[in-house]
């Protein structure tokens, strides 16, 4: 019931008024909201927060340690909103009962501040994700300008709030959710986000779960849905100013950061080179405001396909003819440019480039090939 919760573990009951149902979010951590943070040590000259480049090291424009020091002073007066993001990066607002609001902030903030404080004392280095490797004593960061899915989430929340629906299990399904984002605000600092990966497939609901009541008896699950908030620090998005693209994304858990936002810089760098090769050889036409780079960025399936793409010798005309032969007609403009309207078009185009379609000589049927292995020429039997 709303308002009835145990602090160990913390349970957030989402009120029926907001969601048309009754929800529980279980955070697997003790309620240590009374823990206070002392002023964090600021980095010394021997341990500045730096951005490593290929040629030199420059002073960062955002001081994480000074920011954390300020946050430790303000943490008891923060306002928080919760958002859920599904695997298609659709953003939903998650309403929280007023009685639970005081318990939400510690779940996301206390351990985060503690880790930054500990890191400052041990000489933690802050380096650019795209130019460094993950290693002990190093915190990697990128920006929302580089990580397109993170930039999209911020843009929706900050600038398109009227389009954001309130989450409802019956309409949106918790099993499709991939992350939870807590947005924190205070008059003295720029809004910031703490994000954690959610295992939607492991969520509980009234149709598939039972619970043990206070009387020790097994009974019907009383919440419409529930999920577990991870203990570990994963992603912090923070920065100064109003430019969302410049916001820093600090990857406390690099693998989870990559999984949350579909970002792998090394693969992205290879994909970017392939895009350059494609654009140098083929004439493409995109909707206004779109281009091949933006369509590929943040699209893991395409990025993976581009890793081993060999363009071969197909001309533009041969590629269009190949598409017609396979029943995958590519639309073209009057001057012959291939029209790319959406992700489906770009997947078809790249599939044709990658020779992913064939007609069986045996059956005459057409196939899309998911994997290929080149057969070596075998010597004829003597």
C-alpha positions in Angstrom: 0.0 0.0 0.0 1.1 3.5 -0.7 3.2 4.9 2.2 3.9 1.5 3.7 7.6 0.8 3.0 10.6 -0.7 4.8 13.9 1.2 4.6 15.9 -2.0 4.2 15.6 -2.5 1.3 14.2 0.9 0.2 10.9 0.5 -1.6 9.4 3.2 -3.7 5.6 2.9 -4.0 4.4 4.8 -7.1 0.9 6.1 -6.4 -2.1 4.9 -8.2 -3.3 8.5 -8.9 -0.3 9.0 -11.3 0.0 5.7 -13.0 -3.3 4.0 -12.9 -1.7 1.2 -11.0 0.5 0.4 -8.0 4.2 0.1 -8.5 7.2 -0.8 -6.4 10.9 -0.1 -7.1 13.2 -2.0 -4.9 16.6 -0.5 -4.3 19.1 -3.1 -3.0 20.9 -0.9 -0.5 20.6 0.3 3.1 19.1 3.7 3.8 22.1 5.7 4.7 20.6 9.0 3.9 21.9 10.4 7.2 25.5 9.9 6.1 27.1 13.2 5.5 30.0 14.1 3.1 32.8 16.3 4.2 34.3 18.7 1.8 36.1 16.8 -0.9 39.8 17.5 -1.4 40.4 19.4 -4.6 43.0 18.0 -7.0 46.5 19.3 -6.6 48.7 20.4 -9.5 50.1 16.9 -9.5 46.6 15.5 -9.8 44.5 17.8 -11.9 41.4 16.7 -13.7 42.7 16.5 -17.2 41.6 15.7 -20.8 44.2 13.7 -22.6 44.7 14.4 -26.3 46.9 12.8 -28.9 49.5 15.7 -28.5 49.2 17.1 -25.0 47.3 17.4 -21.8 45.0 20.3 -21.2 43.0 21.5 -18.2 39.4 20.4 -18.3 36.7 23.1 -18.4 34.6 21.1 -15.9 36.1 20.3 -12.5 34.3 17.2 -11.3 35.9 17.4 -7.8 34.9 21.0 -7.2 31.4 20.1 -8.5 31.1 17.2 -6.1 32.3 19.4 -3.2 29.5 21.8 -4.0 27.0 19.0 -4.3 27.9 17.5 -0.9 26.8 20.9 0.6 23.5 21.0 -1.4 22.5 17.3 -1.4 19.9 17.6 1.2 18.0 20.3 -0.7 18.0 18.7 -4.2 14.8 18.1 -6.1 14.6 14.9 -8.1 12.6 13.6 -11.0 12.8 10.0 -12.3 12.6 8.9 -15.9 12.6 5.5 -17.6 14.1 4.9 -21.0 13.2 1.9 -23.1 15.4 0.0 -25.7 14.2 2.4 -28.4 15.2 5.4 -26.3 11.7 6.5 -25.7 11.6 8.5 -22.5 8.9 8.2 -19.9 8.3 10.2 -16.7 8.1 8.0 -13.6 5.8 9.5 -10.9 6.8 9.0 -7.3 4.6 9.2 -4.2 5.4 12.3 -2.1 6.1 10.1 1.0 8.9 8.4 -0.9 10.6 11.5 -2.3 13.1 11.9 0.6 14.4 8.3 0.0 15.0 8.7 -3.7 18.0 11.0 -3.6 20.2 8.8 -1.3 19.8 5.9 -3.6 21.5 7.8 -6.4 23.7 10.3 -4.7 25.3 9.0 -1.5 27.6 6.3 -3.0 28.4 8.5 -6.0 29.7 11.3 -3.8 31.6 8.8 -1.7 33.3 7.3 -4.7 34.3 10.7 -6.0 35.6 11.8 -2.6 37.6 8.6 -2.3 39.0 9.1 -5.8 40.0 12.6 -5.1 42.0 11.4 -2.1 43.7 8.6 -4.1 44.7 10.7 -7.1 41.9 9.7 -9.5 42.6 10.9 -13.0 39.7 12.0 -15.3 40.4 11.3 -19.0 38.5 11.4 -22.3 36.8 8.1 -23.1 37.7 8.3 -26.7 41.4 8.7 -26.1 42.0 6.4 -23.2 41.6 2.9 -21.9 39.8 1.9 -18.8 42.2 1.2 -16.0 42.4 1.4 -12.2 42.6 5.0 -10.9 41.1 6.5 -14.1 37.6 7.8 -14.6 36.6 8.1 -18.3 34.2 10.6 -19.7 32.6 11.5 -23.0 30.1 14.2 -24.0 26.4 14.2 -25.0 27.6 15.6 -28.3 29.5 12.4 -29.0 27.1 9.9 -27.4 24.0 10.6 -29.5 21.5 8.5 -27.5 22.5 10.3 -24.3 22.1 13.6 -26.1 18.7 12.5 -27.3 17.5 11.6 -23.8 18.6 15.0 -22.4 17.1 16.9 -25.3 13.7 15.2 -24.8 13.7 15.9 -21.0 15.0 19.4 -21.2 13.3 20.7 -24.3 10.5 18.4 -25.3 8.9 17.7 -21.9 5.3 18.0 -23.2 5.9 15.0 -25.4 7.0 12.8 -22.5 4.3 10.4 -21.2 4.0 9.2 -17.7 5.0 5.5 -17.4 2.2 3.0 -17.1 3.0 -0.7 -17.0 -0.1 -1.7 -18.9 0.7 0.6 -21.8 4.5 0.7 -21.8 5.7 -2.6 -20.2 8.6 -2.6 -17.8 10.3 -5.5 -19.5 11.3 -3.1 -22.4 13.0 -0.6 -20.1 16.8 -0.4 -20.3 17.7 2.4 -17.9 16.5 4.8 -15.2 17.6 8.4 -15.1 17.3 10.6 -12.0 17.3 14.3 -12.9 18.5 16.5 -10.0 18.0 20.3 -9.7 19.0 23.1 -7.4 19.1 26.8 -8.0 22.8 26.9 -7.4 23.8 24.2 -10.0 23.1 23.1 -13.5 20.6 20.1 -13.6 22.5 16.8 -13.6 21.6 13.2 -14.2 22.5 9.9 -12.5 21.7 6.9 -14.7 21.6 3.2 -13.9 21.0 0.2 -16.2 17.8 -1.7 -15.5 17.3 -5.4 -16.3 13.8 -5.1 -17.6 13.7 -8.8 -18.4 14.1 -9.5 -14.7 11.2 -7.3 -13.6 8.4 -8.6 -11.5 4.7 -8.1 -12.0 1.4 -9.3 -10.5 1.0 -11.9 -13.2 4.4 -13.7 -12.8 5.4 -13.1 -9.1 4.2 -13.9 -5.6 5.4 -12.4 -2.3 5.8 -13.4 1.3 3.6 -11.3 3.6 4.4 -10.0 7.1 2.6 -13.0 8.4 5.2 -15.3 6.6 2.6 -16.6 4.2 3.0 -16.7 0.4 0.5 -14.3 -1.2 -0.4 -12.5 -4.4 2.1 -9.9 -5.5 0.6 -6.6 -4.4 2.4 -4.2 -6.9 1.6 -3.9 -10.6 5.3 -4.1 -11.3 8.7 -4.0 -9.6 12.4 -3.8 -10.5 15.7 -3.7 -8.7 17.9 -0.6 -8.7 21.6 -1.6 -8.9 23.9 -0.7 -6.1 26.9 0.3 -8.1 27.7 3.8 -9.6 27.4 3.7 -13.3 26.9 7.0 -15.2 26.8 10.6 -14.1 25.9 13.4 -16.6 26.9 16.8 -15.5 28.3 20.1 -16.7 28.2 23.8 -16.7 26.1 26.1 -19.0 23.1 25.5 -21.2 24.7 23.6 -24.1 23.5 20.0 -23.8 26.2 18.7 -26.2 28.9 19.8 -23.8 27.6 18.0 -20.8 30.1 15.4 -19.5 29.1 11.8 -19.3 31.3 10.2 -16.6 31.5 6.4 -17.0 32.0 4.9 -13.6 31.1 1.5 -15.2 32.4 1.8 -18.8 30.7 -1.5 -20.0 27.4 -0.5 -18.6 27.8 3.0 -20.0 28.3 1.5 -23.5 25.4 -0.8 -23.1 23.0 1.9 -21.8 23.7 4.3 -24.7 24.7 1.9 -27.4 28.1 3.6 -27.6 31.4 2.0 -28.5 34.0 4.5 -29.7 36.3 2.1 -31.4 33.5 0.6 -33.4 32.0 4.1 -34.0 35.4 5.3 -35.3 35.6 2.4 -37.8 32.0 3.1 -38.8 32.8 6.8 -39.4 35.6 5.8 -41.8 33.3 3.5 -43.7 30.7 6.3 -43.9 33.4 8.6 -45.5 34.2 5.9 -48.0 30.5 5.4 -48.9 29.9 9.1 -49.3 32.9 9.5 -51.5 31.6 6.8 -53.9 27.8 7.0 -53.8 25.3 9.9 -54.2 22.7 9.8 -51.5 19.7 12.0 -50.7 18.4 12.5 -47.1 15.5 14.3 -45.5 16.2 17.8 -44.4 18.4 17.9 -41.3 19.5 14.2 -41.7 22.7 12.7 -43.1 24.5 9.3 -43.1 26.5 10.1 -40.0 23.5 10.9 -37.8 21.6 7.9 -39.1 24.4 5.5 -38.3 25.4 7.0 -35.0 23.7 5.3 -32.1 22.5 2.5 -34.4 24.4 -0.6 -33.1 23.1 -3.0 -35.8 24.4 -0.7 -38.5 27.7 0.1 -36.7 28.4 -3.6 -36.4 27.6 -4.3 -40.0 30.0 -1.5 -41.1 32.9 -3.0 -39.2 33.8 -5.5 -41.9 32.2 -3.8 -44.9 34.2 -4.0 -48.1 32.7 -1.6 -50.8 33.9 -3.7 -53.7 33.6 -2.3 -57.2 29.8 -1.9 -57.6 28.8 1.4 -59.2 25.8 3.4 -58.2 23.8 2.1 -61.2 24.8 -1.5 -60.5 23.8 -1.2 -56.8 20.3 0.1 -57.9 20.0 -2.8 -60.4 21.0 -5.3 -57.7 18.3 -4.0 -55.4 15.7 -4.3 -58.1 16.8 -7.9 -58.9 16.4 -8.8 -55.2 13.0 -7.1 -55.0 14.5 -4.3 -52.8 13.9 -1.3 -55.0 15.9 1.7 -54.0 14.1 5.0 -54.7 16.1 7.5 -56.6 15.9 11.2 -57.4 15.7 12.6 -60.9 19.5 12.9 -61.0 20.0 9.3 -59.8 20.8 9.9 -56.1 19.6 7.0 -53.8 16.9 8.3 -51.5 17.4 7.3 -47.8 14.3 8.2 -45.7 14.8 6.2 -42.5 16.8 3.5 -40.8 15.1 0.8 -42.8 16.3 2.4 -46.0 19.8 2.7 -44.7 19.8 -1.0 -43.5 18.7 -2.1 -47.0 21.4 0.1 -48.7 24.2 -1.2 -46.4 22.9 -4.7 -46.9 23.2 -4.4 -50.7 26.7 -2.9 -50.3 27.7 -5.8 -48.1 26.3 -8.4 -50.6 23.8 -9.7 -48.0 21.2 -10.9 -50.5 21.2 -13.8 -52.9 19.0 -15.9 -55.1 19.3 -19.7 -54.8 20.2 -21.3 -58.1 18.5 -24.5 -56.8 15.1 -23.0 -55.7 15.0 -19.6 -57.2 14.1 -18.2 -53.8 15.7 -14.9 -52.6 17.4 -14.8 -49.2 18.9 -12.3 -46.8 22.2 -13.7 -45.5 22.9 -13.2 -41.8 26.4 -14.6 -42.0 28.8 -15.5 -44.7 31.9 -17.7 -45.0 33.9 -17.6 -48.2 34.5 -21.1 -49.7 38.0 -21.6 -50.8 38.5 -22.9 -54.4 39.0 -26.7 -54.1 41.3 -28.6 -56.5 39.4 -30.9 -58.9 39.6 -34.5 -58.0 42.3 -36.3 -60.0 
